């Protein structure tokens, strides 16, 4: 019983009022976004709401950290548009379930920890790009379709939209200075709703996007042929969706860790995301992943526990079942204002202040990740590009740091004391340090301040040995660390080097 209490955070100090109000606010912002993404991909609107409920409830209970919100996110939906157009909705459900299986495998094999390899400039670029996407997406609410063409609102319609959005933003900015007992986003939505409803103001409402009335998510086995050809079709989409979902999810988890000063569990989050996506595939949902915007709304509303996510999920379900007539009357202007403030809060303004202090390579990475995120709307690709460039910059910097101090002792033996790692990037600089033709008959390379990191380093030592052997000279290696010895011992067929040990100076030798 105590474990059950712990699961829902009942055993911890929880502000239930904040959690409930935060959950209601999150639900209000998730509904139009889930509907919009579903319509964008030509899915039935309820498929988006079912995804919001299923992802929300499962990840709130089983996820890697409290406070994070999952739902039918645009990052994963975009992956499935081509599959929907070519094979239809049933294949989409099968691909969503496949993505869930892949995510569970990542969690089981504890691969979620590799998200820690994402450098801070990449995180800045990812967050800033996402903030821009969230903001520009709200501009669509200032447009309308006339005679089949998308045009900007004009006249009274534009003025009303601007005033209501500005009112929403104003409430969100001013209310916290007066009281922090209620989430400002929820108050803003309710105030604007009341004004529009009681004064009969003509403006766009949720019902103008789609109907949100329905039943419980139905159990549904994807109607696809169980053939190898079918698997070949859905696997690439499932793999990409799993990668995009986990990348966005684990980056969101890291961001929440920074905001709350706590640490989440990445592998547990992978398992939760996978379980939720499998459930989506069999319960008529379009799948999804953690939603950064809604997570920030949740945190800014004071949530720090799992309860808000559970409340948000069940609120969406109640709305689907009985509350649709009321929710469909919510003005889109209020929701647009909330999301604009989320975009402003998401942007890492501090990253702009550090431009002059950051290395040029980090600035390049941050800007590039931001641009890729904005232009391609592909968060996984943006992060991958950033990580690759950061890794290459790191390799280049370390390649330049390899040094060799040279001396000849009283016995006429020449010593090369190496500083810095020997790996693929520093091989050329390492080879340039040696004067094979003019060196004495015996040479010692001292690795007490260096390491042989990879196969390129081994091959470099092999080539260097051959060069000395051709000159009839003998080469020794000294002070190799234990892991370097192991690496070299595994390459006996490649390299033959006489390894010397200094009995009075054993470096990096581990004892069992």
Secondary structure, 3 states (H helix, E strand, C coil): CHHHHHHCCCCCCCCHHHHHHHHHHHHHHHHHHHHHHHHHCCCCHHHHHHHHHHHHHHHHHHCCCCCCCEECCHHHHHHHHHHHHHHCHHHHHHHHHHHHHHHHHHHHCCCHHHHHHCCHHHHHHHHHHHHHHHHHHHHHHHEEEECCEEEECCHHHHHHHHHHHHHHHHHHHHHHHHCCCCCHHHHHHHHHHHHHHHHCCCCCEHHHCCCCCCCCCCCCCCCCCCCHHHHHHHHHHHHHHHHHHHHHHHHHHHHHHHHHCCCCCHHHHHHHHHHHHHHHHHCCCCCCEECHHHHHHHHHCCCCCCHHHHHHHHHHHHHHHHHHHHHCCCEHHHHHHHHHHHHHHHCCHHHHHCCCCCCHHHHHHHHHHHHHHHHHCCHHHHHHHHHHHHHHHHHHHHHCCCEEEEEECCCCCEEEEEEEEECCCCHHHHHCCCCCCCCCCEEEEEEEEEEECCHHHHHHHHHHHHHHHHCCCEEEEECCCHHHHHHHHCCCCCCCCEEECCCCCCCCCCCC
